[in-house]
Amino acid sequence: MIRLALPRLAMVAVLLAFSAVGLAVEAQPDSTQQIQMLDINSADAIAAALDGVGLTKAQEIVAYREMFGNFHSVEELADVKGIGPATVEKNRQRIIVVNK
């Protein structure tokens, strides 16, 4: 009886190992997903679109834009109170600057 249990146990262990690997692969984000672009000169829904930017920081971005005019570069976003270079870099692929 022990002879039959060991091969079954080994088979179950192998299946579990492969299913865990399969789950890990499925959990990785799809690299073909499209990134939502955000024009920081016209967007008002900034908090929902940028990582690390909540409502207060989003309001600061809009206030900065209203006070100084449109942004001329993505880097200029780091001049906004509460937004640093790390936040800009984290969101660089999402941000565009459209000057009209």
PEPE-V228087 format. One record per residue. RES is the residue in three letters. SS is DSSP state (a for helix, b for strand, c for the rest). PSI is psi in radians with two decimals (none if undefined). OMEGA is omega in degrees with one decimal (* if undefined). Layout:
# PEPE-V228087
res = <RES;RES>
ss = <SS;SS>
psi = <PSI;PSI>
omega = <OMEGA;OMEGA>
This chain:
# PEPE-V228087
res = <MET;ILE;ARG;LEU;ALA;LEU;PRO;ARG;LEU;ALA;MET;VAL;ALA;VAL;LEU;LEU;ALA;PHE;SER;ALA;VAL;GLY;LEU;ALA;VAL;GLU;ALA;GLN;PRO;ASP;SER;THR;GLN;GLN;ILE;GLN;MET;LEU;ASP;ILE;ASN;SER;ALA;ASP;ALA;ILE;ALA;ALA;ALA;LEU;ASP;GLY;VAL;GLY;LEU;THR;LYS;ALA;GLN;GLU;ILE;VAL;ALA;TYR;ARG;GLU;MET;PHE;GLY;ASN;PHE;HIS;SER;VAL;GLU;GLU;LEU;ALA;ASP;VAL;LYS;GLY;ILE;GLY;PRO;ALA;THR;VAL;GLU;LYS;ASN;ARG;GLN;ARG;ILE;ILE;VAL;VAL;ASN;LYS>
ss = <c;a;a;a;a;a;a;a;a;a;a;a;a;a;a;a;a;a;a;a;a;a;a;a;a;a;a;c;c;c;c;c;c;c;c;c;c;b;b;c;c;c;c;c;c;a;a;a;a;c;c;c;c;c;a;a;a;a;a;a;a;a;a;a;a;a;a;a;c;c;c;c;c;c;a;a;a;a;a;c;c;c;c;c;a;a;a;a;a;a;a;c;c;c;b;b;c;c;c;c>
psi = <-0.65;-0.60;-0.65;-0.56;-0.67;-0.84;-0.65;-0.73;-0.72;-0.73;-0.75;-0.73;-0.74;-0.78;-0.73;-0.69;-0.77;-0.60;-0.60;-0.69;-0.72;-0.70;-0.67;-0.69;-0.72;-0.49;-0.30;2.49;2.57;2.09;-0.17;0.04;2.48;2.47;2.27;2.15;2.56;2.09;1.91;-0.14;-0.19;-0.23;2.44;-0.31;0.89;-0.71;-0.64;-0.35;-0.35;2.41;2.36;0.15;1.97;-2.93;-0.76;-0.81;-0.64;-0.70;-0.64;-0.67;-0.81;-0.73;-0.73;-0.79;-0.69;-0.59;-0.75;-0.07;-3.04;2.62;2.51;-0.27;2.83;-0.65;-0.54;-0.40;-0.49;-0.25;-0.23;2.39;2.20;-0.15;2.10;3.11;-0.58;-0.71;-0.69;-0.82;-0.69;-0.51;0.10;-0.69;-0.33;-0.36;2.33;2.73;1.99;2.05;2.19;none>
omega = <178.1;179.0;-180.0;-177.3;-178.3;177.8;178.4;179.0;178.0;179.7;178.8;179.1;178.9;179.3;178.7;179.4;179.6;178.5;176.5;177.3;178.3;178.0;179.0;179.1;179.9;-177.0;179.7;179.9;179.3;-176.7;179.0;178.5;179.0;177.4;178.4;-178.8;-177.8;173.9;-175.7;176.8;-179.4;-175.5;173.4;-179.8;-174.5;-175.4;-178.2;-172.4;-174.5;176.6;176.7;179.6;176.8;-176.4;-177.9;179.1;178.2;177.1;176.7;178.5;-179.8;179.1;177.9;-179.0;179.3;-177.8;-173.2;-177.8;-176.5;173.1;178.9;178.5;176.7;-178.3;-179.7;178.1;179.5;177.4;-179.4;178.8;178.2;178.6;179.9;179.3;-179.5;178.0;177.9;-179.1;-179.3;-175.6;-173.5;-177.9;-178.0;-170.8;170.8;178.1;178.3;177.1;-177.7;*>
